[in-house]
Amino acid sequence: MASSKHGISRRLVESQKSLWVEFSKLALEHNALNLGQGFPDFQPPQFLLDALKDAAASGNYLMNQYTRGYGHARLVNAIADVYSPIMERKIDPMSEILISVGAYGSLFCSLQGMINDGDEVIIIEPFFDCYDPMVKVAGGVPVFVPLRPTKTGVSMATSSADWKLDEKELESKFNEKTKAIIINTPNNPLGKVFSREELDVIAKLCIKYDVICISDEVYEWLVFDDNKHIKIATLPGMWERTLTIGSAGKTFSATGWKLGWTIGPSDILVGAKTMHQNCNYTCPTILQEATAVGFEHELKRMGTPECYFSQLPKELEPKRDKLINLMTEMGMWPVIPQGGYFLLADITGLNIDLSQEAADEPRDFQFVKWMTKNKKLTAIPPSAFYCKEHQSVGENYVRLCFIKKDETLEKASKILREWKSSM
């Protein structure tokens, strides 16, 4: 008989099930093309791979040993050089930057470092699914407020810009218990790029109620058309209360490197640093060295068409547009993303018999499972990015990833067109 002492910690019970494990496994079982999980199926830029190779072959034994716990000196200096002009202030690389194991690690350490039992954390929906369990594990109370589509029931493509916060609803979530708010711009899964006006509303509430802002900006370089990414930390009164999170994986198309960073004032960052030093302590030296060289390489080209940060969104735009056209042909009306590398598609126009799927699951979960089994194409159900109370906002959509090789998207095109011809 198993001992009651051998079970999972009570604080982790609700976090045990993984959306990513479930749908990746389902895709493998049915040999389905996976446009669900978000990672490129192509190589990072050659200059980054060369930097890694050079670091490994340098003969410098320190490349294979522990480096500075809060971040390899060359990397934090490079990040400070890149972001000081963007943040419109001189960033101290030694006190105002923390390198973590991916943006996941940045979020985890930030929340663990600031949240006390009972502190409330406002989460804007749709949210990346780790926010909720991370807040709870830190002892906090998640408080949710959704972006809602302002154009519904229309047989046409819409924009992620059409999804809006209700300002009165948002302010109603702030009170004396509110410790922090988490925003994600560009947003995953929606692709919304928050406008200056929308960020102003959030900033004024943060200042009014003395709330810290955790700004997840991992898709900051992936902005399309005439949209512009604005860092909330640059708004008046916000640097001193904002932790800005970035990702080498998203910046350089190298998600497996798992390097993230947090930028912010030293008095707020100290909690994240303390958690980090007692959790991971440091991150792989050789990957930090290569990432630093990558930033140094691009720093000379910032603002030019040749810069990788400019090239990548230009390369992704036609991929995004291909998926938009495919979804439109299917009658799965797309929500055109302003940024990121995901696209939501409305499935309400499809007359699919889902009676064989689990009746207690949201419609998008049923649909994605049906599509994986019957059409050999996998997506992600967006209702997973909402609290239970607001799941209905997302359950009529699916999330598809378009940071894929053209051959991969062509395979998706073939699947969808064969599906359409059989309707």
C-alpha positions in Angstrom: 0.0 0.0 0.0 1.4 3.4 -1.0 2.1 5.8 1.8 0.2 9.1 2.1 3.5 10.8 2.5 4.6 9.8 -1.0 2.1 11.9 -2.9 2.5 15.1 -4.8 2.6 18.3 -2.8 -0.9 19.8 -2.3 0.2 23.1 -3.9 1.1 21.3 -7.1 -2.0 19.1 -7.5 -3.9 21.5 -9.8 -0.8 22.0 -11.9 -0.2 18.3 -12.6 -1.9 18.1 -16.0 0.0 19.6 -19.0 -1.8 20.9 -22.1 1.5 20.5 -24.1 2.1 16.9 -23.0 -1.5 15.9 -23.8 -1.7 17.3 -27.3 1.9 16.5 -28.3 1.2 12.9 -27.3 -2.1 12.9 -29.2 -0.4 14.2 -32.3 2.3 11.5 -32.2 -0.3 8.8 -31.6 -2.2 9.8 -34.7 0.8 10.8 -36.8 -0.7 14.2 -37.2 1.0 17.4 -38.4 1.5 19.5 -35.3 0.8 23.2 -35.7 0.0 23.3 -32.0 3.2 23.8 -29.9 5.0 27.0 -30.8 8.6 26.5 -32.0 10.3 26.9 -35.3 11.1 23.8 -37.4 14.1 25.6 -38.9 17.6 26.6 -37.7 18.4 29.7 -35.7 20.5 32.3 -37.7 23.9 31.1 -38.7 25.8 33.8 -36.8 24.3 32.4 -33.6 25.3 28.9 -34.4 28.8 30.1 -35.3 29.0 31.9 -32.0 28.1 28.6 -30.1 30.6 26.7 -32.1 33.3 29.3 -31.5 32.6 29.3 -27.8 32.9 25.5 -27.6 36.1 25.4 -29.6 37.8 28.5 -28.0 39.9 26.5 -25.6 38.7 28.8 -22.7 37.9 26.4 -19.9 35.6 28.9 -18.3 33.1 28.3 -21.1 32.4 25.0 -19.5 32.3 26.1 -15.8 29.9 28.1 -13.7 29.5 31.7 -14.6 28.1 34.7 -12.6 24.9 33.5 -10.9 22.7 36.5 -12.0 23.9 36.4 -15.5 27.1 35.9 -17.6 28.9 39.3 -17.6 29.2 39.5 -21.4 25.5 38.7 -21.8 24.1 41.2 -19.3 26.3 43.9 -20.8 25.1 43.1 -24.3 21.4 43.1 -23.1 22.0 46.5 -21.4 23.6 47.9 -24.6 20.6 46.7 -26.7 17.8 47.7 -24.3 19.1 51.0 -22.8 18.1 53.0 -25.9 14.8 51.2 -26.2 14.0 51.7 -22.5 15.2 55.3 -22.8 17.4 55.0 -19.7 20.9 53.6 -18.8 20.3 50.1 -17.6 22.8 48.8 -15.0 23.8 45.4 -16.3 24.9 44.1 -12.8 21.9 45.2 -10.7 19.0 45.6 -13.2 19.2 42.4 -15.3 18.7 38.8 -14.2 19.3 35.9 -16.6 17.0 32.9 -16.0 16.3 29.4 -17.4 14.0 30.7 -20.1 11.2 33.2 -19.8 9.5 30.5 -17.7 12.3 30.9 -15.2 12.0 34.7 -15.3 8.3 34.5 -14.6 8.6 31.9 -11.8 11.4 33.7 -10.0 9.7 37.1 -10.3 6.4 35.8 -8.8 8.1 33.7 -6.1 10.3 36.7 -5.2 7.4 39.1 -4.6 4.2 37.3 -3.7 3.1 36.7 -0.1 0.2 34.4 0.9 -3.1 36.0 -0.1 -1.6 38.7 -2.5 -3.8 39.1 -5.5 -2.3 39.1 -9.0 -4.4 40.3 -12.0 -4.0 38.2 -15.1 -5.2 39.5 -18.5 -6.9 36.7 -20.5 -6.0 35.0 -22.8 -2.9 34.2 -20.8 0.0 31.8 -21.3 -1.1 28.8 -19.2 1.8 28.9 -16.7 0.8 32.3 -15.2 -2.1 30.8 -13.2 -0.2 27.9 -11.5 2.8 30.0 -10.9 0.8 32.6 -9.0 -0.9 29.9 -7.0 2.3 28.0 -6.1 3.7 31.4 -4.9 0.7 31.6 -2.5 -1.0 34.3 -4.5 -4.6 34.5 -5.7 -5.1 34.9 -9.5 -7.7 37.5 -10.5 -8.8 37.3 -14.1 -10.0 39.9 -16.6 -10.6 39.0 -20.2 -9.9 40.7 -23.5 -13.2 40.3 -25.3 -13.8 40.3 -29.1 -15.8 43.4 -30.2 -16.7 41.7 -33.5 -18.5 38.5 -33.1 -20.8 36.5 -35.3 -19.3 37.9 -38.5 -18.4 35.7 -41.5 -15.1 37.5 -42.1 -11.6 37.8 -40.9 -11.1 40.1 -37.9 -8.1 41.5 -36.1 -6.5 40.9 -32.7 -6.8 44.7 -32.3 -10.6 44.1 -32.1 -10.1 42.4 -28.7 -10.5 44.9 -25.9 -10.4 45.3 -22.2 -13.4 46.8 -20.5 -11.8 49.6 -18.5 -14.4 49.6 -15.7 -14.1 45.8 -15.4 -10.3 46.1 -15.3 -10.3 48.7 -12.5 -12.8 46.7 -10.5 -10.1 44.0 -10.1 -7.7 46.4 -8.4 -7.8 46.8 -4.6 -5.6 47.0 -1.5 -4.7 43.3 -1.9 -3.5 43.6 -5.5 0.3 43.1 -5.6 0.9 42.7 -9.3 -0.6 42.5 -12.8 0.8 40.3 -15.6 0.4 41.5 -19.2 1.6 39.8 -22.3 2.3 41.9 -25.4 2.4 40.8 -28.2 -0.1 38.3 -26.7 0.0 34.6 -26.9 -2.3 33.1 -28.2 -4.1 36.1 -29.6 -1.4 38.1 -31.3 -2.7 41.4 -29.9 -0.2 44.2 -29.6 -1.3 46.6 -26.9 -1.6 50.2 -28.1 -0.2 53.1 -26.2 -3.7 54.1 -25.1 -4.4 50.6 -23.7 -1.0 50.5 -21.9 -1.7 54.0 -20.5 -4.9 52.7 -18.9 -3.0 49.8 -17.2 -0.2 52.1 -16.2 -2.4 54.6 -14.5 -4.2 51.9 -12.5 -0.8 50.4 -11.5 0.3 53.8 -10.2 -3.1 54.6 -8.5 -3.2 51.3 -6.6 0.6 50.9 -6.2 0.8 47.7 -8.2 3.8 46.0 -9.8 3.6 45.2 -13.5 5.1 42.0 -14.9 5.3 42.6 -18.6 5.9 39.4 -20.6 7.4 40.7 -23.9 9.0 37.6 -25.4 7.5 38.2 -28.8 8.6 41.9 -28.8 10.4 41.7 -32.2 7.7 39.8 -34.0 5.3 42.7 -34.9 3.6 42.9 -38.3 2.3 45.5 -40.7 2.3 49.1 -39.2 2.0 48.0 -35.6 4.5 49.0 -33.0 5.6 47.3 -29.8 5.7 49.7 -26.8 7.3 48.7 -23.5 5.0 49.7 -20.6 8.2 50.3 -18.6 8.8 53.4 -20.8 5.6 55.1 -19.8 5.7 57.8 -17.1 6.0 56.4 -13.6 6.3 52.8 -14.8 10.1 52.0 -14.8 10.1 51.9 -11.0 7.3 49.4 -10.8 7.8 47.1 -13.9 9.7 43.9 -14.5 10.1 43.3 -18.2 10.7 39.7 -19.4 12.4 38.7 -22.6 13.5 35.4 -24.3 16.6 34.4 -26.3 14.5 31.5 -27.6 11.9 33.8 -29.2 14.5 36.5 -30.1 16.8 34.2 -32.0 14.5 31.3 -32.9 16.3 29.0 -30.5 13.6 27.9 -28.0 15.7 24.9 -26.8 18.4 27.2 -25.4 16.0 28.1 -22.6 17.5 31.5 -21.7 15.4 34.4 -20.5 15.9 37.7 -18.8 14.2 40.1 -16.5 14.9 43.8 -16.6 13.8 46.2 -13.9 14.8 48.3 -10.9 17.1 46.6 -8.4 14.7 47.0 -5.5 12.0 45.0 -7.2 14.4 42.6 -9.0 16.0 41.5 -5.7 13.2 39.0 -4.9 13.6 37.3 -8.3 17.4 37.2 -7.8 17.0 35.6 -4.4 14.7 33.0 -5.7 17.0 32.3 -8.7 20.1 31.9 -6.6 18.3 29.3 -4.4 16.7 27.5 -7.3 18.9 27.4 -10.5 21.8 29.5 -9.2 23.1 30.0 -12.8 22.4 29.2 -16.4 24.6 27.4 -19.0 27.7 29.5 -19.6 28.3 28.5 -23.2 24.8 29.4 -24.2 25.0 32.8 -22.5 28.3 33.5 -24.2 26.8 32.6 -27.7 23.7 34.7 -27.0 25.8 37.6 -26.0 27.8 37.4 -29.3 24.4 37.2 -31.1 23.3 40.4 -29.5 26.6 42.1 -30.2 26.3 41.0 -33.8 22.9 42.6 -34.2 23.6 45.7 -32.2 25.6 47.1 -35.1 22.6 46.5 -37.4 19.7 47.6 -35.2 17.1 49.6 -37.1 18.3 48.4 -40.5 16.6 45.9 -42.8 19.6 43.6 -42.4 19.0 43.1 -38.7 17.7 39.7 -37.7 15.1 41.4 -35.5 13.8 43.2 -38.6 14.2 40.2 -41.0 12.3 37.6 -39.0 8.9 39.3 -38.9 9.3 40.1 -42.6 9.9 36.4 -43.2 6.9 35.4 -41.0 4.4 37.8 -42.6 3.9 35.7 -45.8 3.6 32.5 -43.6 1.0 34.2 -41.5 -0.9 35.4 -44.6 -0.8 31.9 -46.1 -2.5 30.5 -42.9 -5.0 33.4 -43.0 -6.0 32.5 -46.5 -6.2 28.8 -45.7 -8.5 29.5 -42.7 -10.6 31.9 -44.8 -11.1 29.2 -47.5 -12.2 26.8 -44.8 -14.7 29.2 -43.3 -12.6 29.1 -40.1 -12.6 32.9 -39.9 -9.1 34.0 -38.7 -8.2 36.6 -36.1 -5.3 38.3 -37.9 -2.5 38.7 -35.4 -0.7 42.0 -35.0 2.3 40.2 -33.6 3.7 36.8 -32.3 3.6 33.7 -34.3 0.2 32.2 -33.6 -3.2 32.7 -35.3 -6.7 32.1 -33.8 -9.3 30.7 -36.1 -13.1 30.7 -35.4 -14.6 27.2 -35.7 -18.3 28.1 -35.2 -19.0 28.0 -38.9 -18.0 24.3 -39.2 -20.7 21.7 -38.7 -18.7 19.0 -37.1 -20.2 16.1 -35.1 -18.2 16.1 -31.9 -20.5 13.7 -30.0 -17.8 11.0 -29.8 -15.5 13.4 -27.8 -15.6 13.9 -24.0 -18.9 15.8 -23.2 -17.4 17.5 -20.2 -14.7 19.3 -22.1 -14.9 22.7 -23.8 -15.8 22.7 -27.5 -12.3 23.7 -28.7 -10.8 20.7 -26.8 -13.3 18.4 -28.4 -12.7 19.9 -31.9 -8.9 19.7 -31.7 -9.0 16.1 -30.6 -11.5 15.3 -33.4 -9.3 17.1 -36.0 -6.1 15.4 -34.8 -7.7 11.9 -35.0 -9.7 12.4 -38.2 -7.8 15.0 -40.2 -4.3 14.4 -38.9 -3.8 18.1 -38.0 -3.1 19.3 -34.5 -3.8 22.7 -33.0 -4.1 24.0 -29.4 -7.5 24.8 -27.8 -7.4 28.4 -26.6 -9.9 28.0 -23.8 -6.9 26.5 -21.9 -5.7 30.1 -21.7 -8.7 31.2 -19.7 -10.0 30.6 -16.2 -13.1 28.3 -16.0 -15.5 31.2 -15.6 -14.3 32.8 -18.9 -13.6 29.7 -21.0 -16.6 30.4 -23.3 -14.7 33.5 -24.6 -12.1 31.2 -26.2 -13.8 27.9 -26.8 -14.9 28.7 -30.4 -11.4 29.1 -31.6 -8.3 27.0 -32.3 -4.7 28.2 -32.1 -2.3 27.5 -34.9 1.5 28.2 -35.1 3.0 29.6 -38.4 6.7 29.9 -37.5 7.2 26.8 -39.7 9.1 25.9 -42.9 7.1 26.6 -46.1 7.0 22.8 -46.7 5.3 22.3 -43.3 2.7 24.9 -44.1 2.2 23.3 -47.5 1.4 20.0 -45.8 -1.1 21.8 -43.7 -2.6 23.4 -46.9 -2.9 19.9 -48.5 -4.7 18.6 -45.4 -7.1 21.5 -45.2 -7.9 21.5 -48.9 -8.6 17.8 -49.0 -10.9 18.4 -45.9 -12.7 21.2 -47.7 -13.3 19.1 -50.8 -14.9 16.4 -48.7 -17.4 18.7 -47.1 
